[in-house]
Amino acid sequence: MSDLALERYSRQLVLPEWSEAAQRALGRASVLVVGAGALGSPVAMYLAGAGVGRIGIVDPGEVELSNLHRQYLHFTPDVGVSKAHSAVAKLAFLNPDLLIEPYQARFVPAMVEGQDLVVDCTDAFETRYAINAACCEEGVPLVEGGVLGLSGLVMSIRPGETACYRCAFPEPPPGAPSCAEAGILGPAAGVIGSLQALEAVKLLAGLPDPLTDAFLQVDLADSSFLRVNVRRREDCVDCA
């Protein structure tokens, strides 16, 4: 590693759980972040800061004024700009040594091919199940996350080895409200996105005890964290 890289990543390199090999593993990794909004902002920021070598940012939307209280990769002058391109511009300033690519498009399964990991930061159940199915098909690890109001969940998945998202949630909840309907506080999204980024780094670097065969239910109204164990379903249409 170069002297600049050693300095940039010095605070994680001194961790007893970390190593130069772990840092190099991040540098070789290709990660797809689907969604550049409330969850995608902290996820992409922390992955870029940690040194993930290649990051793809997928989002079909444009920055809106109502996004800014929670989607902190975007600033007021970015209103009307592609979210994917706005995010990449900020991340390039944070860590110019990385390859960060914007995809202003809706998610399609082919995007998973060649990735080392996918982080789902979307807010639509249809897209969430499509991402889970694509990762199971390609054998690509996935970190799932969701947030609404003051609560959220996080789950890590190793397809073919651990329970997938559909194993845990065979069907989407009926009548689930959107953020526009139910509301959301920015720091709540920041907590869930940060946990997703941590899980992604653990999976990429091979750290022990990722959040697999379980999901973490977080209620930030009373600061409670509940780990719910799950297991693979023999009849799961995505990973069986």
N, C-alpha and C positions, 0 to 999 in steps of 0.2 A: 504494500500500500504506500502511496505517496505521503510525504510529510503533511500536505494540505488535507488529505483524507484522514490521516491519523488525528489531526487537530479537529477537523469537522466532527468526527464521530467519537472523540475521545471520551465523552461522558458515558456513552454506552459500552465502549470497549473496556472500561475499567470494571464493569459489572462482573461479579463472579459467575453469573449465568451466561455471560456473553464471551465471545472470542473473535479473533481475526477470521477464523473459518466461518463463523456465523455472519460476520460483516460481509465477507466475500459472497456468501450464499444470497444475501439480499441484493448485492450488486449485480448478480447474474440473473435475478428473478424478473419475470414479466407478470405484471398484475393488471387486471382489468377492473376498474372501479365503475360500476353502473349506477349513474346518478351523481350529479354535481351540485346537490342541494344541501339540505340540513345535515344529513349524515355524510354525504360525499365530501363536504368541506373539511371536517376534521380528519376523515379517513385519508383523503389524498394528501393533506398537509403533513400528517404524521408519517405516512409512507415515504413521501419525498424527503422529509427531514431525516428519516432513519437511513435512507440511502438505497431504496429499491431502484434497481437500474433502469427498468422500463415500466412506465405507467400509462395505461390507456384510460381516457376519461370519456365515458359515453353519456350523452344527454341530448335529447332532441330540442329542448326548450331554450327560451331566452330569459334573461334576467328581468324580473319584475320588482317593482318597489316593495311589494309585500313580502318578498323573499329576504330582504336585507337584515331583518332582525335576528335571523338564525343561520343564514347561509354566508358565512363570513369570508369565503373566497371571492365574493362579489361586493363591489362598492357602488355608491350612488351613480358615478359616471358610467357604470356598466349597464344600466337599465336599457333594455332593448338589444343588448349584445348576446350572442350565443353563450350559453352557460359553459359549454365544453371549452370554448376558446378563452373565455374570461378566466376559468379555473387554470388552464394551462399557462396563461400569461403570468399569474401570480406564482405558480409553482416553479416556473423557470427562474424567477427572481430568488426564490428560496434556495433552490439547489440547481445551478446551471449545468452540473456535471451529468445530469440524468437525461434520458430520452423520454419525453412526455408528449403524448399524442392525443389530440382532440378528435372525437367522433361525434359530430352533430347529427345524430341519427337515433332512431329507436333501436332497442336491443334486438338482435337476431341471434339464433343459436350458433351460427358460424363464427361469431366473435369470440367464442370460448376456445376455439382451436388454437393450439400453440401457447396458451397461457399457463403459467405455473399456479395461479390462484385467481379467484374472482371474489370481489367484495360487492354484495348486493346492497345498494343504498337507495333503492327505489321505494315508492310509496303506493304501488298498485299491486294487488294480490295476483292478478293475471300475469304481470311481468315477473313477479317473485317466483311463481311456480314454473314459468318458462325458463328462468335462469337455473333453478334447481334441476329441472329435467335435462337441460343442456350440459350442466356440469357432471351429472351422473352419467350421461351418455359418453362424455369425453374423459371421464375419470379425473376431473380437475377439482381440487379442493375449493371449498366455498365458505365464506363467512357471511351469514345472514344477519340482518338487523332490521328493526322496526321501531318507530317512536310515534306517539300520539299523546297530546296533552302533557302530562307529567310522568308517563310510564313508557316502557319499551322493553325489548328483548334482544338477546344476542345468542347466536348459535354457530358453532363451527362444524364443518362436515368434511369427512374424507370419503368420497364415493366408493362404494364397494366394501368399505371397512366399518363405517359408523352409520348411525341413523341419519337420513337426509331430512330436509325440511318437510317433505310430504309424509315421511314416517311420523313425524311429530304432530303435523297438522294436515290430515288427509284432505280436508276441505276448508276453504276460506270461511271465516265467520260471516254469518248472514247480516247484511245491512251495516257493515262496518263504515263508520263515518270517515270523511276525509279531514285533512288538516284545516281546510277552509271552514268545515262545519264544526269540528270539535275543538280546534285551536291547538296551539303548541307553544311552549316556551323555548327560546333559543338554547339556554344552558342544558335543558333536558336532552335535546338533540346532540349537543356537544358531548355529554356523558356517554350516550349510546354509541356515537361515532368513534369516540376515543377507545371504548372497549372493543369495537370491531377492529380498529387499527392494531390494537394490542394482540388480538387473536390472530390477525393476519401475519404479524411479525413473528409470533410464536410458531406458527405453522411453517413459514418460509425458512426460519432459522433452525427448525428442529428442536425447539425448546420443549421441555416436558409439560405435561398436563394441560394441553389445549382444551377448550370447552366443547368436547365431542361427546356424543351419546347423551347430550343434555342441552338444555337451554337455560339461560339466565333471565329471569323475569325481574325487572327493576321498577320499583314504585318510588319515584323521587318526591312524591308528596309527603311520605313519611320516612324516606331514606332507607327503604327495605330492599333487600336483595334475596331472591329465592331461586335456588338451583333445582331444576326439575329434570330428573333422569328420564331418558327415553331410550328405545332400542329399535333396531331395524325391524320392519314389517315384511314378512314373507310375501305378502300380497301387494307391496308397494309398486305402483305402476311406473315409478321413476327409477328406483334403484334395485328392485328385487332381481 
